[in-house]
Amino acid sequence: MNNGILPAAAAGFVTGLSLIVAIGAQNAFVLRQGVRRQAVLAVVGICAVSDAVLIALGVAGLGAVVTAWPAALTAVGLAGGGYLICYGVLATRRVLRPADGQGLTTRGASTGSVRTAVLTCLAMTWLNPHVYLDTVLLLGSVAADRGPLRWVFGLGAVLASVVWFTGLGYGARLLSGALAGPTAWRILDGLVAATMLAMGALLLARTL
């Protein structure tokens, strides 16, 4: 902890959580399964394990590039910082102009069997291009900025994924009423925007 382990892990947790909580099809699906208590353990497990694998690939891949080519640190720093700021701007836009004034809906047809739920969850996770941008590219680039503590940063991001999906899946019945309205999600998007803009500016400042 005296060598910056705790701050690196905390930064990974906050960054990972900020990306994960953004409204999307995967979160809506997990929430919907939790509300109906259908294959919750399987769905939560798939989401968390998939994130862990993708985060590890991002941290390992970019870490290797930086080790072989130090100039890559500047490149990924600029790319990561720019992406963070763009992400923050988009989140800010959602706060100021929520789409159709709607919250996250949990209505829809039941997925039926556990097998169907698992296949649906796998498709939403691995066939979503934004997942690769967020976990492999973005988290990997921010982790690379941590140098030898990049794996600690990655572990913090993995923990954020486990906490979020577990809480969303198993706490869905308690949260579904509040999350059905637009106000709660605008507040979450406001927190996402503030975090992303601040971290993007910090990453660019360190790089330039």
ZALO-88614 format. One line per 2 residues: their letters; for each residue x, y, z of N, C-alpha, C. Coordinates in steps of 0.001 Angstrom, whole numbers, plus 524288, in hexadecimal, padded with zeros to 5 digits. Atoms other than C-alpha are relative to their C-alpha. Layout:
# residues N
a = X Y Z X Y Z X Y Z; ...
END
This chain:
# residues 208
mn = 80339 7FB4B 80000 80000 80000 80000 8035E 804EB 80000; 7FC7C 7FB8E 7FFDE 80B8F 8090A 80280 8023C 8012B 7FA9D
ng = 7FDF1 7FF54 80541 80F8B 8071F 7F43F 7FBC4 8016E 7FC16; 8042C 7FE58 8037E 802AD 80BDE 7EEAE 7FC54 7FBB5 7FE53
il = 80362 80457 80181 7FBC1 7FEB5 7EE23 7FA3F 80161 800D0; 80575 7FEB0 7FEE3 7EF57 8038C 7F4A4 7FDDA 80427 7FC4A
pa = 801FF 7FC28 803C6 7EE16 80FDF 7EC2F 7FF35 7FDBF 7FA92; 80083 8025E 80530 7F052 807CA 7DFDE 7FB2E 7FC85 7FFBB
aa = 80493 80367 7FFDD 7E614 7FDCB 7E3DC 7FAFC 8033C 8002E; 8049B 7FCA0 7FF9A 7DC83 8089D 7E785 7FEDB 802A5 7FAC9
ag = 800BF 7FD83 8051B 7DEBC 80F75 7DA7F 7FDBA 7FC1B 7FC20; 8021E 80408 8036A 7DC3D 802AF 7D35A 7FA54 7FEE8 8012F
fv = 80567 80106 7FE68 7CFD5 8006E 7DB25 7FC68 8045D 7FE10; 80341 7FB8D 8018F 7CA9B 80E1E 7D884 7FF70 80049 7FA11
tg = 80039 7FFC7 805AD 7CE2F 80DD3 7CA1B 7FC90 7FBA7 7FDD5; 80321 80466 801D1 7C876 8004F 7C807 7FA44 800C1 8012C
ls = 80577 7FF3C 7FE86 7BC10 8039E 7CF68 7FD7B 80444 7FCB7; 8021F 7FBB3 8031B 7BA59 81052 7C7FA 7FE82 7FE3E 7FA89
li = 80131 801FD 80534 7BAC7 8090E 7BB19 7FB7D 7FC22 80017; 803DE 80431 7FFCC 7B250 7FDA0 7BF56 7FA7D 80210 800F4
va = 8053C 7FE43 7FE82 7A70C 8057A 7C525 7FD3D 80302 7FBAC; 8028D 7FD3A 8044C 7A492 80C9F 7B853 7FB74 7FCB7 7FDED
ig = 804AC 802C6 801BE 79700 8091E 7B378 8011A 7FD14 7FAEE; 7FF1F 80313 804AD 79776 7FE37 7A975 7FCC1 7FB13 8000E
aq = 80324 804BC 80089 7913A 7F1BB 7A49C 8017F 7FBDF 80402; 7FE42 80401 7FC52 79982 7E926 7AD6E 7FDDA 800FF 8057F
na = 80213 7FEB5 7FADE 795A5 7F04D 7B9DB 7FA19 7FF41 8003A; 805A7 800AA 80027 78769 7F066 7B5B9 7FE8F 7FA39 80057
fv = 8010B 8059C 7FFF2 78806 7E1BB 7B37B 800EF 7FDB5 80570; 7FED9 801F2 7FAB7 78E68 7DEF5 7C0B2 7FBC3 801BE 803D1
lr = 80415 7FDFE 7FC96 7847D 7E79C 7C781 7FAE4 7FD1A 7FF24; 804D7 802B6 8014E 77946 7E119 7C077 8000D 7FA66 80225
qg = 7FF8F 80547 7FDE2 77E3C 7D385 7C42F 7FF97 80012 805F7; 8003C 7FF9D 7FA50 77FE6 7D7E8 7D24B 7FA87 800F9 801F9
vr = 80561 7FEE1 7FE77 77232 7DD5F 7D314 7FCB5 7FB10 7FFCF; 80314 804C1 800AF 76CD1 7D069 7CE42 80266 7FB3D 802AA
rq = 7FD44 80441 7FD5C 776A0 7C811 7D5D4 800C5 7FB4B 7FC6E; 7FF19 8040E 803E8 77A1E 7C05A 7C9A7 805CF 7FFAC 7FEA8
av = 7FA7F 80107 8016A 787E1 7BA9B 7C823 80394 80472 801B7; 7FD05 7FB76 7FE34 78D6A 7C5D7 7D033 805C3 7FEA8 800CC
la = 7FA98 80183 7FEF3 799A8 7BE9C 7D49F 8030F 7FF39 7FAEE; 7FD62 800F4 804FD 79CF1 7BA3A 7C6CA 80119 8051A 7FD1C
vv = 7FF70 7FB16 802CE 79AC7 7C7BA 7C0F9 8041D 80378 80295; 7FC2A 7FCD7 7FD23 7A27C 7CEDB 7CB8C 8057D 7FDC2 7FF3F
gi = 7FAF1 80283 800AB 7AD78 7C4E0 7CA77 80251 800F0 7FA9D; 7FE26 7FF27 80553 7AE6A 7C640 7BBB3 801F3 80594 7FF4D
ca = 7FE7C 7FA83 8008E 7AEE8 7D513 7BC57 80518 8012B 802D8; 7FB5F 7FEE5 7FCE2 7B91A 7D57F 7C728 804D5 7FD41 7FDDA
vs = 7FB8A 802F5 8020D 7C1E7 7CAD1 7C1A3 801AB 8022A 7FAB1; 7FEB6 7FDCE 80523 7C11B 7D080 7B3E7 802FD 8051F 8009B
da = 7FD3F 7FB15 7FF0A 7C515 7DDD7 7B900 80589 7FF04 801F0; 7FAD5 80137 7FDE2 7D060 7D7D0 7C091 803BD 7FE53 7FBA3
vl = 7FCC1 801D7 8045D 7D572 7D10B 7B447 80180 8048C 7FC6E; 7FF03 7FB9E 80384 7D422 7DD39 7ABDC 803A3 8040B 80271
ia = 7FC97 7FC4F 7FD46 7DA6C 7E604 7B610 80593 7FDE9 80030; 7FAD2 80264 7FFD2 7E5BF 7DC81 7B78F 802AD 80052 7FAB1
lg = 7FDC6 7FF9F 8053E 7E7B4 7DC3B 7A8CB 801CE 80593 7FEDB; 7FE90 7FA93 800E0 7E7C4 7EB06 7A862 804DD 8018E 802FD
va = 7FB7B 7FEAB 7FCBB 7F150 7EC89 7B39D 804E8 7FD37 7FE09; 7FB7B 80302 801C2 7FA57 7E1CA 7AEB2 801E3 801C1 7FAAB
gl = 7FE8B 7FE80 8054A 7FA14 7E5F1 7A07D 8029D 8054B 7FFB5; 7FDBE 7FACB 80032 7FC8E 7F452 7A23C 804E2 8005C 8035C
ga = 7FB58 80004 7FCBF 80630 7F1A6 7AD28 804B0 7FDEA 7FD06; 7FBBD 80243 80316 80E4A 7E943 7A3EE 801E6 803DC 7FBE7
vv = 7FE86 7FC32 803FC 80E05 7F3BD 79959 80339 80462 80267; 7FD38 7FBC2 7FD63 81259 7FE35 7A2E9 8057F 7FE49 80184
ta = 7FAE2 801FF 7FE7F 81D76 7F59B 7A7B2 803A9 7FFC6 7FB4E; 7FCCA 8007F 804AC 82250 7F32A 799E0 800F0 8053B 7FD48
wp = 7FFB7 7FAF2 802A3 81FD4 800FC 794F7 7FE0B 80448 803B5; 80190 7FC09 7FC24 81FD1 80BA0 79F8C 7FCD9 80478 7FDB0
aa = 802EA 7FBBA 80276 81AAD 81597 795BF 7FA2A 7FEC5 7FFB6; 80583 8017C 80030 80DFB 80DD3 795C1 7FD07 80239 8049E
lt = 80293 7FDCC 7FB5E 80B32 8133F 7A345 7FD99 8054C 7FEBB; 80215 7FAEA 80198 8099B 820B3 79D49 7FB3F 7FF50 7FC75
av = 80449 800E5 803A6 800F7 81B63 79275 7FB13 7FE35 802CB; 804A3 801F4 7FD4D 7F7ED 813C6 79B5F 7FE03 803F9 803F3
gl = 801AC 7FBEB 7FC60 7F7CB 81EFB 7A50D 7FC98 80403 7FD4D; 8031B 7FC42 802FF 7F2EE 82862 79AB6 7FAD3 7FDA5 7FE4A
ag = 804CB 80299 801BC 7E939 81E89 7955C 7FC43 7FF1D 8048C; 80342 80106 7FB6D 7E45D 81AA8 7A2C9 7FDB7 804F5 8024D
gg = 801EF 7FB0F 7FDE8 7E35D 828A1 7A79F 7FBCE 80262 7FC9A; 803E7 7FDEC 80395 7DC2C 82CE1 79B72 7FAE4 7FCFC 8003A
yl = 804B9 8033C 7FFC3 7D2D2 82170 79C59 7FD04 800FB 8050C; 80288 7FEE7 7FAFC 7D024 82418 7AAB7 7FCEA 8051A 7FFC0
ic = 802A6 7FAF6 8005D 7CCBD 83230 7A7CF 7FB33 7FF98 7FC7D; 8048C 800C3 80372 7C3EE 82E4A 79C70 7FBAE 7FD10 802D5
yg = 803CF 80309 7FD01 7BD4D 82456 7A53D 7FD42 80383 803F9; 8024A 7FC6B 7FC37 7BB4F 82ED2 7AF8D 7FC43 803D9 7FD87
vl = 80367 7FC5B 802CF 7B585 83823 7A59C 7FAD7 7FD5A 7FE93; 804C5 802DF 8015D 7ABEE 82DB7 7A104 7FC95 7FF19 804D6
at = 802FC 800BE 7FB2B 7A804 82ADA 7AF17 7FD6B 80519 801AA; 80231 7FADE 7FEB9 7A618 8396B 7B161 7FB44 80128 7FC8F
rr = 8045A 7FF26 80399 79D69 839F1 7A566 7FB38 7FCE1 801B3; 8046C 80329 7FE35 7951A 82ED4 7AACA 7FD70 80273 804CB
vl = 8022F 7FD68 7FB63 7937C 83678 7B779 7FC97 80499 7FE58; 802C3 7FB4D 801AE 78F44 842DB 7B07E 7FB7D 7FED3 7FC49
rp = 80406 80156 803D4 78761 83C2D 7A5CA 7FF04 7FA2B 8000F; 8011B 805A3 7FFBF 782A8 82EC0 7AA1F 7FCA2 7FE44 7FB73
ad = 802DC 801F7 80487 77DA8 82689 79EE9 7FA56 7FEDC 8014D; 805A8 800D6 7FF78 76EC4 8276E 79E3E 7FE0D 80085 8059E
gq = 801AB 7FF5A 7FA99 76E7C 82A8B 7ACDB 7FEC2 7FAF0 802BF; 80150 80515 7FDCD 76E31 81C16 7AFF8 80454 7FDFB 80383
gl = 7FC38 802A9 7FCBF 774D9 81424 7BA72 8014C 7FAC3 7FDA6; 7FE8B 80534 801CF 77A25 80676 7B947 7FB5C 7FC5E 800AE
tt = 80498 80359 7FFAB 76ECD 7FDA2 7B5ED 8017F 7FA5B 800F2; 7FF11 8058C 7FEF9 76E26 7EFD0 7BB1D 7FBB6 7FCB1 7FDA9
rg = 80438 802F7 80268 76238 7EC0E 7B35A 80208 7FD3B 7FB26; 7FE6E 802E3 804A6 76322 7E23F 7A85E 7FEFA 7FA49 800BE
as = 8010F 80594 7FFCD 761CD 7D40D 7A527 803ED 7FD39 8036F; 7FC94 80313 7FCB9 76769 7CA37 7AE9D 803C8 7FCE9 7FCA9
tg = 7FC28 802F7 802F2 773D7 7C379 7AA52 7FEF4 7FA2D 80065; 80168 8057C 7FF96 76DF4 7B689 7AEBE 80414 7FCCC 802CC
sv = 7FC68 803B0 7FD99 7781B 7ABFA 7B130 8052A 80288 8017B; 7FACA 7FE42 7FE7F 78550 7AD6D 7B78B 8038B 80032 7FB37
rt = 7FCD1 80038 804BC 78B89 7A98C 7AAA3 7FF2C 804DB 7FCA2; 80123 7FB5E 80321 784B0 7B4A3 7A37D 80244 804DA 80288
av = 7FDE2 7FB89 7FD33 78894 7BE55 7ADFE 805E9 80041 7FF6B; 7FA4F 80037 80078 796C9 7B9E1 7AD57 801BC 801A4 7FA89
lt = 7FE99 7FEB3 8055C 7975F 7BABE 79E82 7FF18 805C7 7FED8; 80124 7FA76 800C0 79108 7C81E 79EA7 80421 80361 8029C
cl = 7FC0F 7FD0D 7FD1B 79A92 7CD05 7A8E1 8054A 7FFC7 7FD49; 7FB10 8008F 802D4 7A64A 7C7B1 7A168 80014 80367 7FB19
am = 80052 7FCD3 804BE 7A1A4 7CE5F 794FC 80073 805C8 80144; 7FFD8 7FA7C 7FE8A 79F70 7DB66 79BBE 80564 801AB 801D7
tw = 7FAD3 7FEBE 7FDEC 7ACE7 7DAA8 7A1E9 80438 7FFDF 7FBC8; 7FBA8 800CE 8039C 7B5C2 7D562 7973D 7FF0D 8020A 7FA81
ln = 8012A 7FDE2 8052D 7AED2 7DAB8 78B38 7FF14 805DB 80027; 800B4 7FA5C 7FF5D 7AE67 7E89C 79072 80545 802C1 7FF3E
ph = 7FAEE 7FD78 800FD 7B96C 7F0E0 78A80 8019A 803CA 80443; 7FEB4 7FC45 7FBDC 7B881 7FAC1 79597 802C0 7FD59 8048F
vy = 7FD61 802DA 7FBCA 7BCCE 7F039 79F2F 805DE 7FFEC 7FF13; 7FA70 80035 80147 7C9D4 7EF2E 7981D 80287 80564 80078
ld = 7FDF2 7FAB5 7FF75 7CB81 7FDE4 7979D 800D7 80163 805B8; 7FFC2 7FE87 7FA81 7C8B7 7FF6D 7A61E 80414 7FCDF 80309
tv = 7FCA8 8034E 7FCBE 7D005 7F3D7 7ABCC 8057C 7FF43 7FDC6; 7FAE3 80122 80243 7DAEE 7F066 7A24F 8030C 804FE 7FED3
ll = 7FD3B 7FB44 80194 7DE4A 7FDD6 79CD4 80053 80405 8045F; 8000E 7FBBB 7FC3D 7DA0D 807C4 7A6F0 80271 7FE82 80535
lg = 7FDCC 80190 7FAFE 7DCAE 8009C 7B3AB 805AE 7FE4A 7FF6E; 7FA9E 80197 800E2 7E902 7FAC8 7ADDA 803A5 804A4 7FF90
sv = 7FCB5 7FB65 800AF 7EE3A 8081D 7A9F8 800B5 802FB 8051C; 7FF92 7FD58 7FAF1 7EB2B 80E38 7B728 80366 7FCCC 803BA
aa = 7FCD3 80364 7FCAC 7F139 8027B 7BDFD 805C4 80083 7FE9F; 7FA90 7FF83 801B1 7FDA1 803EC 7B5DD 80291 804CF 8025F
dr = 7FDF3 7FB3A 7FDA9 7FF26 81191 7BB7E 801C1 7FF1F 805A1; 7FE8D 80141 7FA9E 8009D 80B13 7C8DB 8052A 7FD0D 80060
gp = 7FAF9 802A8 7FFFE 80D15 8042B 7C4C9 7FFC9 7FAAF 802A4; 7FFD5 80521 7FD68 81090 7F8B9 7CDC4 7FB25 7FEC4 80341
lr = 804C2 800E0 7FCF7 803BC 7FA90 7D513 7FB37 7FF35 7FC7A; 8046D 80081 80395 7FB89 7F861 7C8E3 7FC8D 7FB48 8014F
wv = 80328 80495 7FEA9 7F73F 7EAD9 7CD82 7FCB8 80102 804DA; 8031A 7FE84 7FB6D 7F2DD 7F08F 7DA78 7FB54 8033E 7FE42
fg = 80433 7FCE7 8024C 7EAFB 7FA7A 7D2C3 7FBF6 7FC66 7FD72; 8037D 803B2 80290 7E555 7EF53 7CAB5 7FCC1 7FCE5 803D7
lg = 802E5 802E5 7FC00 7E1A3 7E7A8 7D6E0 7FBB6 80363 80269; 80403 7FC6E 7FE06 7DA7A 7F3AD 7DBE6 7FB67 8005E 7FC4D
av = 8042C 7FFCC 803EC 7D2D5 7F45D 7CF24 7FCD4 7FAF5 7FFF9; 802BB 8050A 7FFBD 7CF9C 7E5D5 7D007 7FC67 7FFD5 804BD
la = 80334 7FFE5 7FB40 7CABB 7E7AA 7DDEF 7FB2B 8035E 7FF37; 8047B 7FC9A 80116 7C20F 7F2D0 7D951 7FBE4 7FD1C 7FCD3
sv = 80399 80309 8033A 7BC1E 7E9CC 7CF22 7FD05 7FC06 8034A; 80282 803EB 7FCAB 7B968 7DF21 7D91F 7FBFE 80293 80398
vw = 80382 7FD42 7FC5F 7B366 7E8C8 7E2C7 7FB2C 80206 7FD28; 80466 7FDB3 802D2 7AAFE 7EF7E 7D888 7FC1A 7FBE5 7FE2E
ft = 80399 803DE 80224 7A565 7E38B 7D1E1 7FD5E 7FCC1 8044A; 80268 802CE 7FBA2 7A32B 7DC71 7DEBF 7FBB7 8034A 8027F
gl = 803E2 7FC87 7FDB1 79C46 7E829 7E47E 7FB55 800DF 7FC78; 8043C 7FF0E 803B0 79466 7EA8E 7D82B 7FC87 7FB36 7FF72
gy = 80306 804C1 800BA 7904E 7DC68 7D689 7FCCE 7FE80 804C2; 802AE 801D6 7FB4D 78CFE 7D931 7E496 7FD0B 80456 802E2
ga = 802E0 7FBB8 7FD8C 7885F 7E6B2 7E8B0 7FBE7 80255 7FC71; 80381 7FDD5 803F2 77FE3 7E8A9 7DCBC 7FA78 800E7 80202
rl = 80566 7FF66 7FE27 772EB 7E676 7E3AC 7FF6F 804C8 8037E; 80037 7FB66 7FCA1 7763F 7F138 7ED4E 800D8 80505 7FCE3
ls = 7FE8B 7FB5F 802F7 77B8F 7FA83 7E2F8 7FC96 8010A 7FB43; 802CD 7FF85 804F4 77266 7F81A 7D790 7FC43 804A2 7FFE1
ga = 803A7 7FBA5 7FFE6 7686F 8022E 7DBDE 802B6 80532 7FF23; 7FD25 7FB16 8007F 77257 80D1E 7DD3F 802A8 80080 7FAB7
la = 7FD2A 7FFD3 804EB 779F3 80976 7D10D 7FC64 80068 7FB4F; 803AD 7FF98 80456 76D9A 80993 7C8DA 7FF3A 805B2 7FE5C
gp = 800A2 7FA7B 80143 76D9C 81878 7C962 80509 80264 7FE03; 7FB67 7FD98 8025F 776E2 821A1 7C236 80391 802D2 803D6
ta = 7FCE8 7FCD2 7FC6B 77B85 82960 7CE1E 804C1 7FD1A 8021F; 7FBAB 802FA 7FDC0 783CE 81EAE 7D449 80451 7FF23 7FC02
wr = 7FC08 800FF 803F7 78AA2 81BC0 7C777 802AE 80503 7FE45; 7FD72 7FB08 8012F 78D2A 82A29 7C4ED 8040D 8013C 8042D
il = 7FC35 7FF35 7FBC8 793D7 82ADC 7D234 804CC 7FC8E 7FF25; 7FBA8 80392 8010E 79C0B 81EE0 7CEE4 80345 801F6 7FB69
dg = 7FD26 7FDFC 8047C 79F90 824A6 7C1B8 80314 804EB 80175; 7FD24 7FB66 7FE33 7A36F 83146 7C897 80506 7FE7E 802BA
lv = 7FB55 801E8 7FD60 7ACEC 829CF 7D126 803E0 7FDBE 7FC15; 7FCAB 8022C 8041C 7B21E 8228E 7C543 802BF 8046F 7FD16
aa = 7FDC7 7FBA4 802F4 7B41F 82F62 7BDF7 80457 802B6 8030C; 7FC16 7FD50 7FCCF 7BB66 835E2 7C92E 804FD 7FCCB 80078
tm = 7FB6F 8036A 7FF64 7C45A 82A30 7CB30 80309 7FF93 7FAEC; 7FD5D 800B2 80502 7C75D 82837 7BCC6 802D8 804F8 7FE49
la = 7FD87 7FB18 8018B 7CA36 83696 7BA28 804D6 80118 80350; 7FB93 7FF10 7FC83 7D30B 837AB 7C60E 80489 7FC57 7FEC5
mg = 7FBDD 803C8 8010C 7DA99 82B37 7C30D 80258 800D3 7FA9B; 7FDFB 7FEE4 8053E 7DBC8 82EB3 7B4A5 803BA 80498 80010
al = 7FC97 7FB6E 7FF98 7E16A 83C04 7B7D6 80519 7FEA7 802D0; 7FB4D 80186 7FD0C 7EAD7 835F7 7C1B8 8039A 7FCB5 7FCA6
ll = 7FCCF 80362 80350 7EF73 82BAE 7B818 802BB 80320 7FBBD; 7FD98 7FCA6 803FC 7F1D3 835D8 7AD7B 80441 80363 80261
ar = 7FC19 7FCB8 7FD6E 7F902 83E82 7B72C 80503 7FCFF 8011F; 7FB63 8033C 7FEE1 80216 83353 7BAED 802F5 7FEB0 7FAF8
tl = 7FDAB 801AE 804EA 8047D 82FEC 7ACB7 802D1 8047D 7FD3C; 7FDD3 7FB81 802D5 80707 83D77 7A721 80487 80290 802E3
END
